[in-house]
């Protein structure tokens, strides 16, 4: 006489594990996006003496208001002598010059005034950065000061509801502050003197309010490629984990079914 064999709990456990793993994928991706949702400058490293093409990435973090203005502060104790901006449709850029606290020597020339800030303002509500969006602003700045390890570039983000967020906190130790200021690391000049890009940037960057040339695709990929590769690796790892769980559950389910069939045969 045969008996009814209860369904093995292995497939049930497998389905639960698969469901949990599937839910973990968007949660981890969302967590990574949230952690990086602040104003940044890429690339984050430049050679001393060079002219650097910097991209300021501004995400909108408000669930309701739009970003209508962005201001980037430039160092005046170790200044850039030239700054030019790339036009952004629907936005007006203004470079403000200011007297330096003390004159500085740049390539044998005494400089008493330099670009102190850049402010981008949306021309109308349609051009503002809406919730869930971000915008890039490209700048050509140089010459990158020598004798410093990094340049801190505080940013201010203004929203349509009047909120103003200051990204001006400097990191202390390994922990990142809540509102970190964009930072440009400065490395020593290469063998050619660090002026490999100066000639290309000089024509568009001679004046503080001059218009710069368009950023290349390489500039964008330098900041987004590591994040994309990291997200891809995370996704592949989770897929592998889910596949392993399913295979293990099926193996256990198969083993349980074989053992039960043997028991039934013996009893018959």
C-alpha positions, -999 to 999 in steps of 0.1 A, spaced: 0 0 0 15 33 -10 15 64 11 12 100 1 46 117 3 45 153 15 61 179 -8 97 185 1 103 219 17 135 223 -5 117 239 -35 98 262 -12 130 274 5 146 278 -30 117 300 -41 120 321 -10 158 325 -14 155 334 -50 128 360 -42 150 375 -15 180 377 -38 159 393 -65 147 420 -41 183 426 -30 195 436 -65 175 468 -68 181 476 -31 219 474 -36 218 493 -68 196 520 -52 220 522 -22 250 527 -45 232 555 -64 222 572 -32 257 571 -18 271 588 -49 243 614 -53 263 646 -46 280 673 -65 313 660 -79 341 670 -102 357 647 -127 384 638 -134 394 641 -97 431 643 -105 451 668 -126 488 675 -132 503 706 -118 509 732 -145 484 717 -169 451 730 -181 424 706 -169 389 700 -185 367 695 -154 331 683 -154 309 693 -126 281 668 -122 250 681 -103 223 657 -94 189 669 -82 181 654 -47 148 671 -40 117 650 -45 97 680 -56 118 711 -63 141 717 -93 177 730 -92 178 765 -106 214 776 -98 248 761 -92 278 780 -79 314 766 -78 340 784 -56 376 785 -69 407 788 -47 422 822 -43 452 813 -22 464 790 -50 444 803 -79 437 792 -115 448 820 -137 423 812 -165 388 797 -165 365 792 -194 331 775 -196 313 753 -220 278 766 -230 249 747 -215 216 752 -234 191 770 -212 217 781 -187 237 813 -182 273 810 -168 291 839 -150 328 838 -140 336 863 -113 371 877 -109 384 888 -75 415 903 -61 438 877 -45 446 879 -8 483 881 -18 500 883 -52 513 850 -66 539 842 -91 527 822 -121 553 813 -147 573 844 -139 543 867 -139 529 884 -108 491 878 -106 469 899 -84 435 890 -97 421 856 -107 387 838 -112 371 833 -79 338 816 -87 316 803 -115 278 805 -113 253 788 -136 217 799 -136 188 783 -154 172 807 -178 137 794 -171 118 766 -152 120 743 -182 158 743 -182 161 737 -144 173 703 -132 141 684 -123 137 658 -96 154 625 -107 176 643 -132 212 655 -132 232 679 -154 269 683 -163 287 717 -165 322 716 -182 350 740 -173 385 745 -186 408 757 -158 445 763 -155 472 764 -150 467 739 -122 486 753 -92 519 737 -82 530 729 -47 496 717 -34 482 682 -30 446 691 -36 422 719 -45 389 720 -26 361 734 -48 330 741 -26 297 741 -45 263 757 -37 231 743 -51 199 764 -51 164 749 -55 132 764 -69 116 762 -34 143 784 -19 164 757 -3 201 762 -6 225 732 -1 262 740 5 285 712 -6 315 725 14 324 699 40 360 685 38 366 648 46 383 639 79 398 605 80 381 576 61 345 588 66 329 609 40 309 639 53 272 643 46 278 672 22 313 667 8 329 695 -12 342 685 -47 380 679 -46 407 680 -73 438 660 -64 470 676 -78 499 653 -90 534 664 -100 539 674 -136 550 647 -160 583 647 -179 570 671 -206 563 697 -179 526 691 -175 516 714 -204 504 687 -228 468 702 -228 477 738 -223 480 747 -260 446 731 -267 429 749 -239 448 782 -243 427 795 -272 394 790 -254 406 797 -219 426 829 -223 398 849 -207 379 842 -175 346 845 -194 357 829 -226 338 800 -240 355 766 -237 355 738 -263 331 708 -259 341 680 -236 351 648 -252 335 614 -247 366 603 -228 360 629 -202 325 615 -194 337 579 -195 365 586 -170 339 592 -143 311 568 -153 331 538 -164 343 527 -129 307 530 -116 293 511 -145 319 483 -141 312 481 -104 274 479 -110 279 452 -136 302 432 -113 276 434 -85 248 423 -108 268 393 -121 278 383 -86 241 383 -75 230 363 -105 257 338 -97 245 335 -61 209 331 -72 219 304 -97 239 285 -70 209 286 -46 185 273 -73 209 245 -82 215 235 -46 177 235 -39 171 213 -70 198 189 -59 184 186 -25 149 182 -38 160 155 -62 178 136 -34 147 138 -12 125 125 -40 148 95 -47 149 86 -10 111 88 -7 106 66 -38 129 40 -24 110 39 9 77 34 -9 91 6 -30 104 -12 1 71 -9 19 52 -22 -12 
